[in-house]
Amino acid sequence: MFFNMDKTIFFIDGAYLSFISKYFGNGMPIKYKIEKFVIAVCSDLKLFCDEIY
């Protein structure tokens, strides 16, 4: 099986991600690695993450 994966440049606002992680962590920030988060999002959308900013 062949997937056509488009190259993607992922721009992320770290401060906003930290802010919303408190919402999903019931008031406590969730510990996460940005690289793993971006790869998981791109994988779900069948995209190839070329760069993260």
mmCIF file of the N, C-alpha and C atoms, coordinates in Angstrom:
data_MODEL
# 
_entry.id   MODEL 
# 
loop_
_atom_site.group_PDB 
_atom_site.id 
_atom_site.type_symbol 
_atom_site.label_atom_id 
_atom_site.label_alt_id 
_atom_site.label_comp_id 
_atom_site.label_asym_id 
_atom_site.label_entity_id 
_atom_site.label_seq_id 
_atom_site.pdbx_PDB_ins_code 
_atom_site.Cartn_x 
_atom_site.Cartn_y 
_atom_site.Cartn_z 
_atom_site.occupancy 
_atom_site.B_iso_or_equiv 
_atom_site.pdbx_formal_charge 
_atom_site.auth_seq_id 
_atom_site.auth_comp_id 
_atom_site.auth_asym_id 
_atom_site.auth_atom_id 
_atom_site.pdbx_PDB_model_num 
ATOM 1   N N  . MET A 1 1  ? 0.848  -1.172 0.000  1.00 0.00 ? 1  MET A N  1 
ATOM 2   C CA . MET A 1 1  ? 0.000  0.000  0.000  1.00 0.00 ? 1  MET A CA 1 
ATOM 3   C C  . MET A 1 1  ? 0.893  1.234  0.000  1.00 0.00 ? 1  MET A C  1 
ATOM 4   N N  . PHE A 1 2  ? 0.574  2.203  -0.798 1.00 0.00 ? 2  PHE A N  1 
ATOM 5   C CA . PHE A 1 2  ? 1.360  3.426  -0.933 1.00 0.00 ? 2  PHE A CA 1 
ATOM 6   C C  . PHE A 1 2  ? 0.523  4.612  -0.481 1.00 0.00 ? 2  PHE A C  1 
ATOM 7   N N  . PHE A 1 3  ? 1.087  5.425  0.415  1.00 0.00 ? 3  PHE A N  1 
ATOM 8   C CA . PHE A 1 3  ? 0.407  6.642  0.860  1.00 0.00 ? 3  PHE A CA 1 
ATOM 9   C C  . PHE A 1 3  ? 1.111  7.842  0.260  1.00 0.00 ? 3  PHE A C  1 
ATOM 10  N N  . ASN A 1 4  ? 0.355  8.758  -0.283 1.00 0.00 ? 4  ASN A N  1 
ATOM 11  C CA . ASN A 1 4  ? 0.907  9.992  -0.796 1.00 0.00 ? 4  ASN A CA 1 
ATOM 12  C C  . ASN A 1 4  ? 0.981  10.981 0.370  1.00 0.00 ? 4  ASN A C  1 
ATOM 13  N N  . MET A 1 5  ? 2.145  11.157 0.939  1.00 0.00 ? 5  MET A N  1 
ATOM 14  C CA . MET A 1 5  ? 2.297  12.027 2.095  1.00 0.00 ? 5  MET A CA 1 
ATOM 15  C C  . MET A 1 5  ? 2.891  13.358 1.647  1.00 0.00 ? 5  MET A C  1 
ATOM 16  N N  . ASP A 1 6  ? 2.118  14.403 1.845  1.00 0.00 ? 6  ASP A N  1 
ATOM 17  C CA . ASP A 1 6  ? 2.572  15.741 1.496  1.00 0.00 ? 6  ASP A CA 1 
ATOM 18  C C  . ASP A 1 6  ? 3.557  16.249 2.538  1.00 0.00 ? 6  ASP A C  1 
ATOM 19  N N  . LYS A 1 7  ? 4.534  17.034 2.086  1.00 0.00 ? 7  LYS A N  1 
ATOM 20  C CA . LYS A 1 7  ? 5.469  17.659 3.027  1.00 0.00 ? 7  LYS A CA 1 
ATOM 21  C C  . LYS A 1 7  ? 4.743  18.790 3.749  1.00 0.00 ? 7  LYS A C  1 
ATOM 22  N N  . THR A 1 8  ? 5.022  18.909 5.025  1.00 0.00 ? 8  THR A N  1 
ATOM 23  C CA . THR A 1 8  ? 4.333  19.893 5.846  1.00 0.00 ? 8  THR A CA 1 
ATOM 24  C C  . THR A 1 8  ? 5.336  20.649 6.702  1.00 0.00 ? 8  THR A C  1 
ATOM 25  N N  . ILE A 1 9  ? 5.120  21.938 6.847  1.00 0.00 ? 9  ILE A N  1 
ATOM 26  C CA . ILE A 1 9  ? 5.869  22.750 7.800  1.00 0.00 ? 9  ILE A CA 1 
ATOM 27  C C  . ILE A 1 9  ? 4.876  23.096 8.904  1.00 0.00 ? 9  ILE A C  1 
ATOM 28  N N  . PHE A 1 10 ? 5.204  22.758 10.136 1.00 0.00 ? 10 PHE A N  1 
ATOM 29  C CA . PHE A 1 10 ? 4.294  22.881 11.276 1.00 0.00 ? 10 PHE A CA 1 
ATOM 30  C C  . PHE A 1 10 ? 4.725  24.067 12.126 1.00 0.00 ? 10 PHE A C  1 
ATOM 31  N N  . PHE A 1 11 ? 3.869  25.090 12.214 1.00 0.00 ? 11 PHE A N  1 
ATOM 32  C CA . PHE A 1 11 ? 4.128  26.247 13.065 1.00 0.00 ? 11 PHE A CA 1 
ATOM 33  C C  . PHE A 1 11 ? 3.309  26.061 14.339 1.00 0.00 ? 11 PHE A C  1 
ATOM 34  N N  . ILE A 1 12 ? 3.954  26.148 15.491 1.00 0.00 ? 12 ILE A N  1 
ATOM 35  C CA . ILE A 1 12 ? 3.246  25.924 16.744 1.00 0.00 ? 12 ILE A CA 1 
ATOM 36  C C  . ILE A 1 12 ? 3.584  27.024 17.740 1.00 0.00 ? 12 ILE A C  1 
ATOM 37  N N  . ASP A 1 13 ? 2.566  27.496 18.435 1.00 0.00 ? 13 ASP A N  1 
ATOM 38  C CA . ASP A 1 13 ? 2.748  28.506 19.475 1.00 0.00 ? 13 ASP A CA 1 
ATOM 39  C C  . ASP A 1 13 ? 2.888  27.765 20.803 1.00 0.00 ? 13 ASP A C  1 
ATOM 40  N N  . GLY A 1 14 ? 4.116  27.664 21.295 1.00 0.00 ? 14 GLY A N  1 
ATOM 41  C CA . GLY A 1 14 ? 4.396  26.909 22.507 1.00 0.00 ? 14 GLY A CA 1 
ATOM 42  C C  . GLY A 1 14 ? 3.660  27.438 23.727 1.00 0.00 ? 14 GLY A C  1 
ATOM 43  N N  . ALA A 1 15 ? 3.507  28.758 23.831 1.00 0.00 ? 15 ALA A N  1 
ATOM 44  C CA . ALA A 1 15 ? 2.810  29.336 24.983 1.00 0.00 ? 15 ALA A CA 1 
ATOM 45  C C  . ALA A 1 15 ? 1.338  28.940 24.973 1.00 0.00 ? 15 ALA A C  1 
ATOM 46  N N  . TYR A 1 16 ? 0.713  28.970 23.804 1.00 0.00 ? 16 TYR A N  1 
ATOM 47  C CA . TYR A 1 16 ? -0.701 28.579 23.712 1.00 0.00 ? 16 TYR A CA 1 
ATOM 48  C C  . TYR A 1 16 ? -0.865 27.087 23.973 1.00 0.00 ? 16 TYR A C  1 
ATOM 49  N N  . LEU A 1 17 ? 0.043  26.272 23.458 1.00 0.00 ? 17 LEU A N  1 
ATOM 50  C CA . LEU A 1 17 ? -0.018 24.830 23.695 1.00 0.00 ? 17 LEU A CA 1 
ATOM 51  C C  . LEU A 1 17 ? 0.106  24.540 25.187 1.00 0.00 ? 17 LEU A C  1 
ATOM 52  N N  . SER A 1 18 ? 0.984  25.253 25.876 1.00 0.00 ? 18 SER A N  1 
ATOM 53  C CA . SER A 1 18 ? 1.134  25.098 27.323 1.00 0.00 ? 18 SER A CA 1 
ATOM 54  C C  . SER A 1 18 ? -0.144 25.511 28.047 1.00 0.00 ? 18 SER A C  1 
ATOM 55  N N  . PHE A 1 19 ? -0.773 26.596 27.579 1.00 0.00 ? 19 PHE A N  1 
ATOM 56  C CA . PHE A 1 19 ? -2.015 27.084 28.181 1.00 0.00 ? 19 PHE A CA 1 
ATOM 57  C C  . PHE A 1 19 ? -3.145 26.062 28.041 1.00 0.00 ? 19 PHE A C  1 
ATOM 58  N N  . ILE A 1 20 ? -3.328 25.513 26.845 1.00 0.00 ? 20 ILE A N  1 
ATOM 59  C CA . ILE A 1 20 ? -4.431 24.564 26.662 1.00 0.00 ? 20 ILE A CA 1 
ATOM 60  C C  . ILE A 1 20 ? -4.118 23.201 27.272 1.00 0.00 ? 20 ILE A C  1 
ATOM 61  N N  . SER A 1 21 ? -2.840 22.896 27.496 1.00 0.00 ? 21 SER A N  1 
ATOM 62  C CA . SER A 1 21 ? -2.513 21.622 28.139 1.00 0.00 ? 21 SER A CA 1 
ATOM 63  C C  . SER A 1 21 ? -3.039 21.599 29.572 1.00 0.00 ? 21 SER A C  1 
ATOM 64  N N  . LYS A 1 22 ? -3.151 22.770 30.206 1.00 0.00 ? 22 LYS A N  1 
ATOM 65  C CA . LYS A 1 22 ? -3.732 22.834 31.547 1.00 0.00 ? 22 LYS A CA 1 
ATOM 66  C C  . LYS A 1 22 ? -5.216 22.466 31.511 1.00 0.00 ? 22 LYS A C  1 
ATOM 67  N N  . TYR A 1 23 ? -5.887 22.838 30.441 1.00 0.00 ? 23 TYR A N  1 
ATOM 68  C CA . TYR A 1 23 ? -7.308 22.496 30.281 1.00 0.00 ? 23 TYR A CA 1 
ATOM 69  C C  . TYR A 1 23 ? -7.485 20.983 30.165 1.00 0.00 ? 23 TYR A C  1 
ATOM 70  N N  . PHE A 1 24 ? -6.649 20.346 29.361 1.00 0.00 ? 24 PHE A N  1 
ATOM 71  C CA . PHE A 1 24 ? -6.755 18.905 29.167 1.00 0.00 ? 24 PHE A CA 1 
ATOM 72  C C  . PHE A 1 24 ? -6.168 18.117 30.334 1.00 0.00 ? 24 PHE A C  1 
ATOM 73  N N  . GLY A 1 25 ? -5.343 18.753 31.150 1.00 0.00 ? 25 GLY A N  1 
ATOM 74  C CA . GLY A 1 25 ? -4.737 18.091 32.299 1.00 0.00 ? 25 GLY A CA 1 
ATOM 75  C C  . GLY A 1 25 ? -5.455 18.380 33.606 1.00 0.00 ? 25 GLY A C  1 
ATOM 76  N N  . ASN A 1 26 ? -6.716 18.847 33.524 1.00 0.00 ? 26 ASN A N  1 
ATOM 77  C CA . ASN A 1 26 ? -7.519 19.158 34.715 1.00 0.00 ? 26 ASN A CA 1 
ATOM 78  C C  . ASN A 1 26 ? -6.815 20.143 35.652 1.00 0.00 ? 26 ASN A C  1 
ATOM 79  N N  . GLY A 1 27 ? -6.298 21.223 35.099 1.00 0.00 ? 27 GLY A N  1 
ATOM 80  C CA . GLY A 1 27 ? -5.665 22.269 35.880 1.00 0.00 ? 27 GLY A CA 1 
ATOM 81  C C  . GLY A 1 27 ? -4.158 22.151 36.003 1.00 0.00 ? 27 GLY A C  1 
ATOM 82  N N  . MET A 1 28 ? -3.605 20.996 35.701 1.00 0.00 ? 28 MET A N  1 
ATOM 83  C CA . MET A 1 28 ? -2.161 20.784 35.746 1.00 0.00 ? 28 MET A CA 1 
ATOM 84  C C  . MET A 1 28 ? -1.641 20.652 34.314 1.00 0.00 ? 28 MET A C  1 
ATOM 85  N N  . PRO A 1 29 ? -0.541 21.313 33.998 1.00 0.00 ? 29 PRO A N  1 
ATOM 86  C CA . PRO A 1 29 ? -0.006 21.179 32.634 1.00 0.00 ? 29 PRO A CA 1 
ATOM 87  C C  . PRO A 1 29 ? 0.398  19.733 32.324 1.00 0.00 ? 29 PRO A C  1 
ATOM 88  N N  . ILE A 1 30 ? 0.099  19.297 31.129 1.00 0.00 ? 30 ILE A N  1 
ATOM 89  C CA . ILE A 1 30 ? 0.491  17.961 30.701 1.00 0.00 ? 30 ILE A CA 1 
ATOM 90  C C  . ILE A 1 30 ? 1.940  18.017 30.243 1.00 0.00 ? 30 ILE A C  1 
ATOM 91  N N  . LYS A 1 31 ? 2.710  16.988 30.558 1.00 0.00 ? 31 LYS A N  1 
ATOM 92  C CA . LYS A 1 31 ? 4.077  16.908 30.058 1.00 0.00 ? 31 LYS A CA 1 
ATOM 93  C C  . LYS A 1 31 ? 4.024  16.302 28.655 1.00 0.00 ? 31 LYS A C  1 
ATOM 94  N N  . TYR A 1 32 ? 4.712  16.935 27.729 1.00 0.00 ? 32 TYR A N  1 
ATOM 95  C CA . TYR A 1 32 ? 4.700  16.468 26.339 1.00 0.00 ? 32 TYR A CA 1 
ATOM 96  C C  . TYR A 1 32 ? 6.001  16.874 25.667 1.00 0.00 ? 32 TYR A C  1 
ATOM 97  N N  . LYS A 1 33 ? 6.309  16.214 24.611 1.00 0.00 ? 33 LYS A N  1 
ATOM 98  C CA . LYS A 1 33 ? 7.436  16.585 23.760 1.00 0.00 ? 33 LYS A CA 1 
ATOM 99  C C  . LYS A 1 33 ? 6.827  17.111 22.457 1.00 0.00 ? 33 LYS A C  1 
ATOM 100 N N  . ILE A 1 34 ? 7.209  18.325 22.085 1.00 0.00 ? 34 ILE A N  1 
ATOM 101 C CA . ILE A 1 34 ? 6.616  18.953 20.905 1.00 0.00 ? 34 ILE A CA 1 
ATOM 102 C C  . ILE A 1 34 ? 6.830  18.096 19.661 1.00 0.00 ? 34 ILE A C  1 
ATOM 103 N N  . GLU A 1 35 ? 8.012  17.502 19.519 1.00 0.00 ? 35 GLU A N  1 
ATOM 104 C CA . GLU A 1 35 ? 8.299  16.697 18.330 1.00 0.00 ? 35 GLU A CA 1 
ATOM 105 C C  . GLU A 1 35 ? 7.332  15.516 18.227 1.00 0.00 ? 35 GLU A C  1 
ATOM 106 N N  . LYS A 1 36 ? 7.090  14.819 19.343 1.00 0.00 ? 36 LYS A N  1 
ATOM 107 C CA . LYS A 1 36 ? 6.173  13.679 19.332 1.00 0.00 ? 36 LYS A CA 1 
ATOM 108 C C  . LYS A 1 36 ? 4.741  14.137 19.047 1.00 0.00 ? 36 LYS A C  1 
ATOM 109 N N  . PHE A 1 37 ? 4.358  15.285 19.615 1.00 0.00 ? 37 PHE A N  1 
ATOM 110 C CA . PHE A 1 37 ? 3.024  15.829 19.383 1.00 0.00 ? 37 PHE A CA 1 
ATOM 111 C C  . PHE A 1 37 ? 2.813  16.135 17.903 1.00 0.00 ? 37 PHE A C  1 
ATOM 112 N N  . VAL A 1 38 ? 3.780  16.823 17.302 1.00 0.00 ? 38 VAL A N  1 
ATOM 113 C CA . VAL A 1 38 ? 3.669  17.200 15.891 1.00 0.00 ? 38 VAL A CA 1 
ATOM 114 C C  . VAL A 1 38 ? 3.640  15.958 14.996 1.00 0.00 ? 38 VAL A C  1 
ATOM 115 N N  . ILE A 1 39 ? 4.501  14.988 15.283 1.00 0.00 ? 39 ILE A N  1 
ATOM 116 C CA . ILE A 1 39 ? 4.532  13.766 14.482 1.00 0.00 ? 39 ILE A CA 1 
ATOM 117 C C  . ILE A 1 39 ? 3.204  13.017 14.592 1.00 0.00 ? 39 ILE A C  1 
ATOM 118 N N  . ALA A 1 40 ? 2.612  12.984 15.783 1.00 0.00 ? 40 ALA A N  1 
ATOM 119 C CA . ALA A 1 40 ? 1.318  12.315 15.965 1.00 0.00 ? 40 ALA A CA 1 
ATOM 120 C C  . ALA A 1 40 ? 0.219  13.012 15.169 1.00 0.00 ? 40 ALA A C  1 
ATOM 121 N N  . VAL A 1 41 ? 0.196  14.347 15.211 1.00 0.00 ? 41 VAL A N  1 
ATOM 122 C CA . VAL A 1 41 ? -0.813 15.104 14.458 1.00 0.00 ? 41 VAL A CA 1 
ATOM 123 C C  . VAL A 1 41 ? -0.641 14.870 12.958 1.00 0.00 ? 41 VAL A C  1 
ATOM 124 N N  . CYS A 1 42 ? 0.588  14.981 12.479 1.00 0.00 ? 42 CYS A N  1 
ATOM 125 C CA . CYS A 1 42 ? 0.843  14.792 11.044 1.00 0.00 ? 42 CYS A CA 1 
ATOM 126 C C  . CYS A 1 42 ? 0.553  13.358 10.615 1.00 0.00 ? 42 CYS A C  1 
ATOM 127 N N  . SER A 1 43 ? 0.853  12.403 11.466 1.00 0.00 ? 43 SER A N  1 
ATOM 128 C CA . SER A 1 43 ? 0.588  11.007 11.147 1.00 0.00 ? 43 SER A CA 1 
ATOM 129 C C  . SER A 1 43 ? -0.909 10.766 10.986 1.00 0.00 ? 43 SER A C  1 
ATOM 130 N N  . ASP A 1 44 ? -1.714 11.334 11.888 1.00 0.00 ? 44 ASP A N  1 
ATOM 131 C CA . ASP A 1 44 ? -3.170 11.188 11.799 1.00 0.00 ? 44 ASP A CA 1 
ATOM 132 C C  . ASP A 1 44 ? -3.716 11.790 10.509 1.00 0.00 ? 44 ASP A C  1 
ATOM 133 N N  . LEU A 1 45 ? -3.084 12.865 10.046 1.00 0.00 ? 45 LEU A N  1 
ATOM 134 C CA . LEU A 1 45 ? -3.543 13.543 8.828  1.00 0.00 ? 45 LEU A CA 1 
ATOM 135 C C  . LEU A 1 45 ? -2.837 13.034 7.575  1.00 0.00 ? 45 LEU A C  1 
ATOM 136 N N  . LYS A 1 46 ? -1.974 12.017 7.744  1.00 0.00 ? 46 LYS A N  1 
ATOM 137 C CA . LYS A 1 46 ? -1.207 11.425 6.644  1.00 0.00 ? 46 LYS A CA 1 
ATOM 138 C C  . LYS A 1 46 ? -0.343 12.463 5.929  1.00 0.00 ? 46 LYS A C  1 
ATOM 139 N N  . LEU A 1 47 ? 0.361  13.261 6.739  1.00 0.00 ? 47 LEU A N  1 
ATOM 140 C CA . LEU A 1 47 ? 1.276  14.274 6.231  1.00 0.00 ? 47 LEU A CA 1 
ATOM 141 C C  . LEU A 1 47 ? 2.683  13.951 6.702  1.00 0.00 ? 47 LEU A C  1 
ATOM 142 N N  . PHE A 1 48 ? 3.680  14.373 5.953  1.00 0.00 ? 48 PHE A N  1 
ATOM 143 C CA . PHE A 1 48 ? 5.080  14.215 6.331  1.00 0.00 ? 48 PHE A CA 1 
ATOM 144 C C  . PHE A 1 48 ? 5.570  15.546 6.863  1.00 0.00 ? 48 PHE A C  1 
ATOM 145 N N  . CYS A 1 49 ? 5.957  15.583 8.133  1.00 0.00 ? 49 CYS A N  1 
ATOM 146 C CA . CYS A 1 49 ? 6.425  16.815 8.748  1.00 0.00 ? 49 CYS A CA 1 
ATOM 147 C C  . CYS A 1 49 ? 7.869  17.074 8.324  1.00 0.00 ? 49 CYS A C  1 
ATOM 148 N N  . ASP A 1 50 ? 8.060  18.099 7.537  1.00 0.00 ? 50 ASP A N  1 
ATOM 149 C CA . ASP A 1 50 ? 9.378  18.449 7.040  1.00 0.00 ? 50 ASP A CA 1 
ATOM 150 C C  . ASP A 1 50 ? 10.138 19.308 8.048  1.00 0.00 ? 50 ASP A C  1 
ATOM 151 N N  . GLU A 1 51 ? 9.443  20.259 8.686  1.00 0.00 ? 51 GLU A N  1 
ATOM 152 C CA . GLU A 1 51 ? 10.086 21.138 9.666  1.00 0.00 ? 51 GLU A CA 1 
ATOM 153 C C  . GLU A 1 51 ? 9.081  21.558 10.724 1.00 0.00 ? 51 GLU A C  1 
ATOM 154 N N  . ILE A 1 52 ? 9.592  21.877 11.916 1.00 0.00 ? 52 ILE A N  1 
ATOM 155 C CA . ILE A 1 52 ? 8.754  22.372 13.027 1.00 0.00 ? 52 ILE A CA 1 
ATOM 156 C C  . ILE A 1 52 ? 9.312  23.723 13.448 1.00 0.00 ? 52 ILE A C  1 
ATOM 157 N N  . TYR A 1 53 ? 8.442  24.709 13.537 1.00 0.00 ? 53 TYR A N  1 
ATOM 158 C CA . TYR A 1 53 ? 8.827  26.046 14.024 1.00 0.00 ? 53 TYR A CA 1 
ATOM 159 C C  . TYR A 1 53 ? 7.957  26.405 15.197 1.00 0.00 ? 53 TYR A C  1 
# 
